[in-house]
């Protein structure tokens, strides 16, 4: 009898605290942070910030690992939204922009981010089978992926005003802007020798 009482109390607590809504929020935040770190790492590897000696394989592996984890936690975010009863999310709400009745514009940014993430990850997986130019064009959208994910988090996330969230995303945003600007300026100033192609960008998310 006592065990049943404890279990019932535990179920009431989980229901009261909206467990799946918490999982969805935390999964989305972690996915955004991992995506931002992967983009930052990719930009750092593709500029002189990380150049001078041949890039160790473990640095590229860490870059791919960050990208893979961002996909995993995006999956956790989406699965928790479907399982949650606080806001209804079905197949249409997950896959179709503006199909959600709850903050349709904010959710649409998340749907776009999901498609960008899938495109980047799939082209990275099959990189050796794709033309280099195709892969590079698609992969460069990982920079856009961070911004769409950030907008989604700010407009839809209930934790967007939390000081820790603001601090972490603000720091990542500044780093990405700095590294992007540095790379653009460096590429313009660097003389291009005949017969030597400009170094390709290291993937931002793999």
FIKOLZA-1660 file (N, C-alpha, C; in steps of 0.1 Angstrom, whole numbers, plus 5000, padded with zeros to 4 digits):
% residues 206
   i   px   py   pz ch aa at
   1 5008 4988 5000  A  X  N
   1 5000 5000 5000  A  X CA
   1 5009 5013 5000  A  X  C
   2 5019 5012 5008  A  X  N
   2 5028 5024 5009  A  X CA
   2 5036 5026 4996  A  X  C
   3 5040 5015 4990  A  X  N
   3 5046 5016 4977  A  X CA
   3 5037 5022 4966  A  X  C
   4 5025 5018 4966  A  X  N
   4 5015 5023 4956  A  X CA
   4 5013 5038 4959  A  X  C
   5 5013 5042 4971  A  X  N
   5 5011 5056 4974  A  X CA
   5 5023 5064 4969  A  X  C
   6 5035 5059 4971  A  X  N
   6 5047 5066 4966  A  X CA
   6 5048 5067 4951  A  X  C
   7 5044 5056 4945  A  X  N
   7 5043 5056 4930  A  X CA
   7 5033 5066 4925  A  X  C
   8 5022 5067 4931  A  X  N
   8 5011 5076 4927  A  X CA
   8 5016 5091 4929  A  X  C
   9 5023 5093 4940  A  X  N
   9 5028 5106 4943  A  X CA
   9 5038 5110 4932  A  X  C
  10 5047 5100 4929  A  X  N
  10 5057 5103 4918  A  X CA
  10 5051 5106 4905  A  X  C
  11 5040 5099 4902  A  X  N
  11 5033 5101 4889  A  X CA
  11 5027 5115 4889  A  X  C
  12 5021 5119 4901  A  X  N
  12 5015 5132 4902  A  X CA
  12 5026 5143 4900  A  X  C
  13 5037 5141 4906  A  X  N
  13 5048 5151 4905  A  X CA
  13 5053 5152 4890  A  X  C
  14 5055 5141 4884  A  X  N
  14 5059 5141 4870  A  X CA
  14 5049 5148 4861  A  X  C
  15 5036 5145 4863  A  X  N
  15 5026 5151 4855  A  X CA
  15 5025 5166 4859  A  X  C
  16 5026 5170 4871  A  X  N
  16 5025 5184 4875  A  X CA
  16 5037 5192 4870  A  X  C
  17 5049 5186 4869  A  X  N
  17 5061 5193 4865  A  X CA
  17 5062 5193 4850  A  X  C
  18 5053 5186 4843  A  X  N
  18 5053 5185 4828  A  X CA
  18 5067 5180 4823  A  X  C
  19 5070 5168 4826  A  X  N
  19 5083 5162 4824  A  X CA
  19 5087 5164 4809  A  X  C
  20 5078 5160 4800  A  X  N
  20 5082 5160 4786  A  X CA
  20 5085 5174 4781  A  X  C
  21 5077 5184 4786  A  X  N
  21 5079 5198 4783  A  X CA
  21 5093 5202 4787  A  X  C
  22 5097 5198 4799  A  X  N
  22 5111 5201 4804  A  X CA
  22 5121 5194 4795  A  X  C
  23 5119 5182 4791  A  X  N
  23 5129 5175 4783  A  X CA
  23 5130 5182 4769  A  X  C
  24 5118 5186 4764  A  X  N
  24 5118 5193 4751  A  X CA
  24 5126 5206 4752  A  X  C
  25 5124 5213 4762  A  X  N
  25 5131 5226 4764  A  X CA
  25 5146 5224 4765  A  X  C
  26 5150 5215 4774  A  X  N
  26 5164 5212 4776  A  X CA
  26 5171 5206 4764  A  X  C
  27 5164 5197 4757  A  X  N
  27 5170 5191 4745  A  X CA
  27 5172 5202 4734  A  X  C
  28 5162 5211 4733  A  X  N
  28 5164 5221 4723  A  X CA
  28 5175 5231 4726  A  X  C
  29 5177 5234 4739  A  X  N
  29 5188 5243 4743  A  X CA
  29 5202 5236 4740  A  X  C
  30 5203 5224 4744  A  X  N
  30 5215 5216 4742  A  X CA
  30 5218 5215 4727  A  X  C
  31 5208 5212 4719  A  X  N
  31 5210 5211 4704  A  X CA
  31 5215 5224 4699  A  X  C
  32 5210 5236 4703  A  X  N
  32 5214 5249 4698  A  X CA
  32 5229 5251 4702  A  X  C
  33 5232 5249 4715  A  X  N
  33 5246 5251 4719  A  X CA
  33 5255 5242 4712  A  X  C
  34 5252 5230 4709  A  X  N
  34 5261 5221 4702  A  X CA
  34 5263 5225 4687  A  X  C
  35 5252 5230 4681  A  X  N
  35 5253 5235 4668  A  X CA
  35 5262 5247 4667  A  X  C
  36 5260 5256 4677  A  X  N
  36 5268 5268 4677  A  X CA
  36 5283 5264 4679  A  X  C
  37 5286 5255 4688  A  X  N
  37 5300 5250 4690  A  X CA
  37 5306 5244 4677  A  X  C
  38 5298 5236 4670  A  X  N
  38 5302 5230 4658  A  X CA
  38 5305 5241 4647  A  X  C
  39 5297 5251 4646  A  X  N
  39 5300 5261 4637  A  X CA
  39 5312 5269 4641  A  X  C
  40 5313 5272 4653  A  X  N
  40 5325 5279 4658  A  X CA
  40 5338 5271 4655  A  X  C
  41 5337 5259 4658  A  X  N
  41 5349 5250 4656  A  X CA
  41 5352 5249 4641  A  X  C
  42 5342 5248 4633  A  X  N
  42 5345 5247 4619  A  X CA
  42 5351 5260 4613  A  X  C
  43 5346 5272 4618  A  X  N
  43 5351 5284 4614  A  X CA
  43 5366 5286 4619  A  X  C
  44 5368 5281 4631  A  X  N
  44 5382 5282 4636  A  X CA
  44 5392 5274 4628  A  X  C
  45 5387 5262 4624  A  X  N
  45 5396 5253 4616  A  X CA
  45 5398 5258 4602  A  X  C
  46 5389 5266 4597  A  X  N
  46 5390 5271 4583  A  X CA
  46 5397 5284 4582  A  X  C
  47 5401 5290 4593  A  X  N
  47 5409 5303 4593  A  X CA
  47 5422 5300 4599  A  X  C
  48 5431 5311 4599  A  X  N
  48 5444 5310 4604  A  X CA
  48 5444 5308 4619  A  X  C
  49 5433 5309 4625  A  X  N
  49 5432 5308 4640  A  X CA
  49 5437 5294 4644  A  X  C
  50 5434 5284 4635  A  X  N
  50 5438 5270 4638  A  X CA
  50 5448 5265 4628  A  X  C
  51 5454 5273 4620  A  X  N
  51 5464 5269 4610  A  X CA
  51 5478 5271 4614  A  X  C
  52 5487 5267 4606  A  X  N
  52 5502 5268 4608  A  X CA
  52 5508 5254 4608  A  X  C
  53 5501 5244 4613  A  X  N
  53 5506 5230 4612  A  X CA
  53 5495 5222 4606  A  X  C
  54 5498 5210 4600  A  X  N
  54 5487 5202 4596  A  X CA
  54 5476 5199 4607  A  X  C
  55 5464 5200 4603  A  X  N
  55 5453 5199 4613  A  X CA
  55 5452 5184 4618  A  X  C
  56 5454 5182 4631  A  X  N
  56 5453 5168 4636  A  X CA
  56 5439 5162 4633  A  X  C
  57 5439 5149 4631  A  X  N
  57 5426 5143 4628  A  X CA
  57 5416 5144 4640  A  X  C
  58 5421 5145 4652  A  X  N
  58 5412 5145 4663  A  X CA
  58 5404 5158 4664  A  X  C
  59 5410 5169 4658  A  X  N
  59 5403 5182 4657  A  X CA
  59 5391 5181 4648  A  X  C
  60 5393 5174 4636  A  X  N
  60 5382 5172 4627  A  X CA
  60 5372 5162 4633  A  X  C
  61 5377 5152 4640  A  X  N
  61 5368 5143 4646  A  X CA
  61 5359 5150 4657  A  X  C
  62 5365 5159 4665  A  X  N
  62 5357 5166 4674  A  X CA
  62 5347 5175 4668  A  X  C
  63 5350 5180 4656  A  X  N
  63 5340 5188 4649  A  X CA
  63 5329 5180 4644  A  X  C
  64 5331 5168 4639  A  X  N
  64 5321 5159 4635  A  X CA
  64 5313 5154 4646  A  X  C
  65 5319 5151 4657  A  X  N
  65 5313 5147 4670  A  X CA
  65 5303 5157 4675  A  X  C
  66 5306 5170 4675  A  X  N
  66 5297 5180 4679  A  X CA
  66 5285 5181 4669  A  X  C
  67 5287 5179 4656  A  X  N
  67 5276 5179 4647  A  X CA
  67 5267 5168 4649  A  X  C
  68 5273 5156 4652  A  X  N
  68 5264 5144 4654  A  X CA
  68 5256 5145 4667  A  X  C
  69 5262 5151 4677  A  X  N
  69 5255 5153 4690  A  X CA
  69 5243 5163 4688  A  X  C
  70 5245 5173 4680  A  X  N
  70 5235 5183 4677  A  X CA
  70 5223 5176 4671  A  X  C
  71 5225 5166 4662  A  X  N
  71 5214 5159 4656  A  X CA
  71 5207 5150 4666  A  X  C
  72 5215 5144 4675  A  X  N
  72 5209 5135 4685  A  X CA
  72 5200 5143 4695  A  X  C
  73 5204 5155 4699  A  X  N
  73 5196 5163 4708  A  X CA
  73 5185 5170 4701  A  X  C
  74 5186 5172 4688  A  X  N
  74 5174 5177 4681  A  X CA
  74 5164 5167 4680  A  X  C
  75 5168 5154 4679  A  X  N
  75 5158 5143 4679  A  X CA
  75 5152 5142 4693  A  X  C
  76 5159 5144 4704  A  X  N
  76 5153 5144 4717  A  X CA
  76 5143 5155 4718  A  X  C
  77 5147 5166 4714  A  X  N
  77 5138 5178 4714  A  X CA
  77 5124 5175 4707  A  X  C
  78 5125 5170 4695  A  X  N
  78 5113 5167 4687  A  X CA
  78 5105 5156 4693  A  X  C
  79 5111 5145 4698  A  X  N
  79 5104 5134 4704  A  X CA
  79 5097 5138 4716  A  X  C
  80 5103 5146 4724  A  X  N
  80 5097 5151 4737  A  X CA
  80 5085 5160 4734  A  X  C
  81 5086 5168 4723  A  X  N
  81 5074 5177 4719  A  X CA
  81 5062 5168 4715  A  X  C
  82 5065 5157 4708  A  X  N
  82 5054 5148 4704  A  X CA
  82 5048 5141 4716  A  X  C
  83 5056 5137 4726  A  X  N
  83 5051 5130 4737  A  X CA
  83 5045 5139 4748  A  X  C
  84 5048 5152 4747  A  X  N
  84 5042 5162 4757  A  X CA
  84 5028 5164 4754  A  X  C
  85 5020 5166 4765  A  X  N
  85 5006 5169 4764  A  X CA
  85 5003 5184 4767  A  X  C
  86 5013 5192 4770  A  X  N
  86 5011 5206 4773  A  X CA
  86 5008 5214 4760  A  X  C
  87 5015 5211 4749  A  X  N
  87 5012 5217 4736  A  X CA
  87 5012 5205 4726  A  X  C
  88 5002 5204 4718  A  X  N
  88 5001 5193 4709  A  X CA
  88 5009 5195 4697  A  X  C
  89 5018 5185 4694  A  X  N
  89 5026 5185 4682  A  X CA
  89 5025 5172 4676  A  X  C
  90 5019 5172 4664  A  X  N
  90 5018 5160 4656  A  X CA
  90 5028 5160 4644  A  X  C
  91 5026 5151 4635  A  X  N
  91 5035 5150 4623  A  X CA
  91 5035 5163 4615  A  X  C
  92 5023 5169 4613  A  X  N
  92 5022 5181 4605  A  X CA
  92 5029 5193 4612  A  X  C
  93 5027 5194 4625  A  X  N
  93 5033 5205 4632  A  X CA
  93 5049 5204 4632  A  X  C
  94 5054 5192 4632  A  X  N
  94 5068 5189 4632  A  X CA
  94 5074 5192 4618  A  X  C
  95 5067 5188 4607  A  X  N
  95 5073 5188 4594  A  X CA
  95 5069 5200 4585  A  X  C
  96 5058 5206 4589  A  X  N
  96 5053 5217 4580  A  X CA
  96 5053 5230 4587  A  X  C
  97 5061 5240 4581  A  X  N
  97 5061 5253 4587  A  X CA
  97 5047 5260 4588  A  X  C
  98 5045 5267 4599  A  X  N
  98 5032 5274 4601  A  X CA
  98 5020 5265 4603  A  X  C
  99 5022 5252 4605  A  X  N
  99 5011 5243 4607  A  X CA
  99 5007 5242 4622  A  X  C
 100 5016 5247 4630  A  X  N
 100 5013 5247 4645  A  X CA
 100 5004 5258 4648  A  X  C
 101 4994 5256 4657  A  X  N
 101 4985 5266 4662  A  X CA
 101 4992 5274 4673  A  X  C
 102 5002 5268 4680  A  X  N
 102 5010 5274 4690  A  X CA
 102 5022 5281 4685  A  X  C
 103 5022 5295 4685  A  X  N
 103 5033 5303 4680  A  X CA
 103 5038 5298 4666  A  X  C
 104 5029 5298 4656  A  X  N
 104 5033 5293 4643  A  X CA
 104 5046 5298 4637  A  X  C
 105 5048 5311 4638  A  X  N
 105 5060 5317 4633  A  X CA
 105 5073 5312 4639  A  X  C
 106 5072 5312 4653  A  X  N
 106 5084 5307 4660  A  X CA
 106 5087 5293 4658  A  X  C
 107 5076 5284 4657  A  X  N
 107 5078 5270 4654  A  X CA
 107 5084 5268 4640  A  X  C
 108 5079 5276 4631  A  X  N
 108 5084 5275 4617  A  X CA
 108 5099 5277 4616  A  X  C
 109 5105 5286 4624  A  X  N
 109 5119 5287 4624  A  X CA
 109 5126 5274 4628  A  X  C
 110 5120 5267 4637  A  X  N
 110 5125 5254 4642  A  X CA
 110 5124 5243 4631  A  X  C
 111 5113 5244 4624  A  X  N
 111 5111 5234 4613  A  X CA
 111 5122 5236 4602  A  X  C
 112 5124 5249 4598  A  X  N
 112 5134 5252 4589  A  X CA
 112 5148 5248 4594  A  X  C
 113 5151 5250 4606  A  X  N
 113 5164 5246 4612  A  X CA
 113 5165 5231 4611  A  X  C
 114 5155 5223 4614  A  X  N
 114 5155 5209 4613  A  X CA
 114 5159 5204 4599  A  X  C
 115 5153 5210 4589  A  X  N
 115 5156 5206 4575  A  X CA
 115 5170 5210 4571  A  X  C
 116 5175 5221 4575  A  X  N
 116 5189 5225 4573  A  X CA
 116 5198 5215 4579  A  X  C
 117 5195 5211 4591  A  X  N
 117 5204 5202 4599  A  X CA
 117 5204 5189 4592  A  X  C
 118 5193 5184 4587  A  X  N
 118 5192 5171 4580  A  X CA
 118 5200 5172 4567  A  X  C
 119 5198 5183 4560  A  X  N
 119 5206 5184 4547  A  X CA
 119 5221 5184 4549  A  X  C
 120 5225 5192 4559  A  X  N
 120 5240 5193 4562  A  X CA
 120 5245 5179 4566  A  X  C
 121 5238 5172 4575  A  X  N
 121 5242 5159 4580  A  X CA
 121 5243 5149 4569  A  X  C
 122 5232 5148 4561  A  X  N
 122 5232 5138 4550  A  X CA
 122 5243 5140 4540  A  X  C
 123 5245 5153 4536  A  X  N
 123 5256 5156 4526  A  X CA
 123 5269 5153 4532  A  X  C
 124 5271 5155 4545  A  X  N
 124 5283 5151 4552  A  X CA
 124 5286 5136 4552  A  X  C
 125 5275 5129 4555  A  X  N
 125 5276 5114 4555  A  X CA
 125 5280 5109 4542  A  X  C
 126 5274 5114 4531  A  X  N
 126 5277 5109 4517  A  X CA
 126 5287 5119 4510  A  X  C
 127 5295 5126 4517  A  X  N
 127 5304 5136 4511  A  X CA
 127 5313 5130 4500  A  X  C
 128 5318 5118 4502  A  X  N
 128 5327 5112 4492  A  X CA
 128 5320 5108 4479  A  X  C
 129 5307 5107 4480  A  X  N
 129 5299 5103 4468  A  X CA
 129 5293 5115 4460  A  X  C
 130 5295 5127 4466  A  X  N
 130 5289 5139 4460  A  X CA
 130 5300 5147 4454  A  X  C
 131 5296 5155 4444  A  X  N
 131 5305 5165 4438  A  X CA
 131 5310 5175 4450  A  X  C
 132 5322 5178 4450  A  X  N
 132 5327 5187 4461  A  X CA
 132 5320 5200 4461  A  X  C
 133 5317 5206 4449  A  X  N
 133 5310 5219 4449  A  X CA
 133 5296 5218 4455  A  X  C
 134 5289 5206 4453  A  X  N
 134 5275 5205 4458  A  X CA
 134 5276 5204 4473  A  X  C
 135 5285 5195 4478  A  X  N
 135 5287 5194 4492  A  X CA
 135 5290 5207 4499  A  X  C
 136 5299 5214 4493  A  X  N
 136 5303 5227 4500  A  X CA
 136 5292 5237 4500  A  X  C
 137 5284 5238 4490  A  X  N
 137 5273 5247 4490  A  X CA
 137 5263 5244 4501  A  X  C
 138 5259 5231 4501  A  X  N
 138 5250 5227 4512  A  X CA
 138 5256 5229 4525  A  X  C
 139 5268 5225 4527  A  X  N
 139 5274 5225 4540  A  X CA
 139 5276 5240 4545  A  X  C
 140 5277 5249 4537  A  X  N
 140 5279 5263 4541  A  X CA
 140 5266 5268 4548  A  X  C
 141 5255 5261 4545  A  X  N
 141 5242 5265 4551  A  X CA
 141 5242 5262 4566  A  X  C
 142 5252 5255 4571  A  X  N
 142 5253 5253 4586  A  X CA
 142 5255 5266 4593  A  X  C
 143 5261 5276 4587  A  X  N
 143 5262 5289 4593  A  X CA
 143 5248 5295 4594  A  X  C
 144 5239 5294 4584  A  X  N
 144 5225 5298 4584  A  X CA
 144 5218 5290 4595  A  X  C
 145 5221 5277 4596  A  X  N
 145 5214 5269 4606  A  X CA
 145 5215 5274 4620  A  X  C
 146 5227 5279 4624  A  X  N
 146 5228 5285 4637  A  X CA
 146 5218 5296 4639  A  X  C
 147 5217 5305 4629  A  X  N
 147 5209 5317 4631  A  X CA
 147 5194 5314 4631  A  X  C
 148 5190 5304 4623  A  X  N
 148 5176 5300 4623  A  X CA
 148 5172 5293 4636  A  X  C
 149 5182 5285 4641  A  X  N
 149 5180 5279 4654  A  X CA
 149 5179 5289 4665  A  X  C
 150 5188 5299 4664  A  X  N
 150 5188 5310 4675  A  X CA
 150 5175 5317 4675  A  X  C
 151 5170 5321 4663  A  X  N
 151 5157 5328 4662  A  X CA
 151 5146 5319 4668  A  X  C
 152 5146 5307 4665  A  X  N
 152 5136 5297 4670  A  X CA
 152 5137 5297 4685  A  X  C
 153 5149 5296 4691  A  X  N
 153 5150 5296 4705  A  X CA
 153 5146 5308 4712  A  X  C
 154 5149 5320 4706  A  X  N
 154 5145 5332 4712  A  X CA
 154 5130 5335 4712  A  X  C
 155 5124 5331 4700  A  X  N
 155 5109 5334 4698  A  X CA
 155 5100 5323 4704  A  X  C
 156 5105 5311 4705  A  X  N
 156 5096 5300 4710  A  X CA
 156 5101 5295 4724  A  X  C
 157 5113 5297 4727  A  X  N
 157 5118 5291 4740  A  X CA
 157 5113 5299 4752  A  X  C
 158 5109 5292 4762  A  X  N
 158 5104 5298 4774  A  X CA
 158 5115 5302 4783  A  X  C
 159 5128 5298 4780  A  X  N
 159 5139 5301 4788  A  X CA
 159 5148 5311 4781  A  X  C
 160 5143 5318 4771  A  X  N
 160 5152 5327 4763  A  X CA
 160 5156 5339 4771  A  X  C
 161 5149 5343 4782  A  X  N
 161 5153 5354 4790  A  X CA
 161 5162 5351 4802  A  X  C
 162 5164 5338 4803  A  X  N
 162 5173 5333 4815  A  X CA
 162 5187 5339 4813  A  X  C
 163 5193 5344 4823  A  X  N
 163 5207 5350 4822  A  X CA
 163 5217 5340 4816  A  X  C
 164 5217 5328 4820  A  X  N
 164 5226 5318 4815  A  X CA
 164 5224 5316 4800  A  X  C
 165 5212 5314 4796  A  X  N
 165 5208 5312 4782  A  X CA
 165 5213 5324 4774  A  X  C
 166 5210 5336 4779  A  X  N
 166 5214 5349 4772  A  X CA
 166 5229 5350 4771  A  X  C
 167 5236 5346 4782  A  X  N
 167 5251 5347 4782  A  X CA
 167 5257 5338 4772  A  X  C
 168 5253 5325 4773  A  X  N
 168 5259 5315 4764  A  X CA
 168 5256 5317 4749  A  X  C
 169 5244 5320 4746  A  X  N
 169 5240 5323 4732  A  X CA
 169 5247 5336 4727  A  X  C
 170 5247 5346 4736  A  X  N
 170 5254 5358 4732  A  X CA
 170 5268 5357 4729  A  X  C
 171 5275 5349 4738  A  X  N
 171 5290 5346 4736  A  X CA
 171 5292 5339 4722  A  X  C
 172 5284 5328 4720  A  X  N
 172 5285 5321 4707  A  X CA
 172 5283 5330 4695  A  X  C
 173 5273 5338 4696  A  X  N
 173 5269 5348 4685  A  X CA
 173 5281 5357 4682  A  X  C
 174 5287 5362 4693  A  X  N
 174 5299 5371 4691  A  X CA
 174 5311 5364 4685  A  X  C
 175 5313 5352 4689  A  X  N
 175 5324 5344 4683  A  X CA
 175 5322 5341 4669  A  X  C
 176 5309 5337 4665  A  X  N
 176 5306 5334 4651  A  X CA
 176 5308 5346 4642  A  X  C
 177 5303 5358 4647  A  X  N
 177 5304 5370 4639  A  X CA
 177 5319 5374 4638  A  X  C
 178 5327 5372 4649  A  X  N
 178 5341 5376 4648  A  X CA
 178 5348 5366 4638  A  X  C
 179 5346 5353 4639  A  X  N
 179 5354 5344 4631  A  X CA
 179 5349 5345 4616  A  X  C
 180 5336 5348 4614  A  X  N
 180 5332 5350 4600  A  X CA
 180 5338 5362 4594  A  X  C
 181 5338 5373 4602  A  X  N
 181 5344 5385 4597  A  X CA
 181 5359 5383 4594  A  X  C
 182 5366 5376 4604  A  X  N
 182 5380 5374 4602  A  X CA
 182 5383 5366 4590  A  X  C
 183 5375 5356 4587  A  X  N
 183 5377 5347 4576  A  X CA
 183 5375 5355 4563  A  X  C
 184 5365 5363 4562  A  X  N
 184 5362 5371 4550  A  X CA
 184 5373 5381 4547  A  X  C
 185 5378 5388 4558  A  X  N
 185 5389 5398 4556  A  X CA
 185 5402 5391 4552  A  X  C
 186 5404 5379 4558  A  X  N
 186 5417 5372 4555  A  X CA
 186 5417 5367 4541  A  X  C
 187 5405 5362 4536  A  X  N
 187 5405 5357 4523  A  X CA
 187 5406 5368 4512  A  X  C
 188 5402 5380 4516  A  X  N
 188 5404 5391 4506  A  X CA
 188 5418 5396 4506  A  X  C
 189 5425 5395 4517  A  X  N
 189 5438 5401 4518  A  X CA
 189 5449 5390 4513  A  X  C
 190 5445 5377 4513  A  X  N
 190 5455 5367 4510  A  X CA
 190 5457 5367 4495  A  X  C
 191 5469 5368 4490  A  X  N
 191 5471 5367 4475  A  X CA
 191 5469 5353 4471  A  X  C
 192 5463 5352 4459  A  X  N
 192 5461 5338 4454  A  X CA
 192 5471 5335 4443  A  X  C
 193 5479 5325 4445  A  X  N
 193 5489 5322 4435  A  X CA
 193 5483 5313 4424  A  X  C
 194 5489 5315 4413  A  X  N
 194 5484 5307 4401  A  X CA
 194 5486 5292 4403  A  X  C
 195 5476 5285 4400  A  X  N
 195 5477 5270 4401  A  X CA
 195 5475 5265 4415  A  X  C
 196 5473 5274 4425  A  X  N
 196 5471 5270 4439  A  X CA
 196 5457 5274 4443  A  X  C
 197 5447 5265 4444  A  X  N
 197 5434 5269 4447  A  X CA
 197 5433 5273 4462  A  X  C
 198 5423 5282 4464  A  X  N
 198 5421 5286 4478  A  X CA
 198 5416 5275 4487  A  X  C
 199 5420 5275 4499  A  X  N
 199 5417 5264 4508  A  X CA
 199 5402 5263 4510  A  X  C
 200 5396 5251 4509  A  X  N
 200 5382 5249 4511  A  X CA
 200 5379 5251 4525  A  X  C
 201 5367 5255 4528  A  X  N
 201 5362 5257 4542  A  X CA
 201 5361 5243 4548  A  X  C
 202 5365 5243 4561  A  X  N
 202 5362 5231 4569  A  X CA
 202 5348 5231 4573  A  X  C
 203 5341 5219 4572  A  X  N
 203 5326 5219 4575  A  X CA
 203 5323 5225 4588  A  X  C
 204 5312 5232 4589  A  X  N
 204 5308 5237 4602  A  X CA
 204 5300 5227 4610  A  X  C
 205 5293 5218 4603  A  X  N
 205 5286 5207 4611  A  X CA
 205 5288 5195 4602  A  X  C
 206 5292 5184 4608  A  X  N
 206 5293 5171 4601  A  X CA
 206 5288 5160 4610  A  X  C
% end
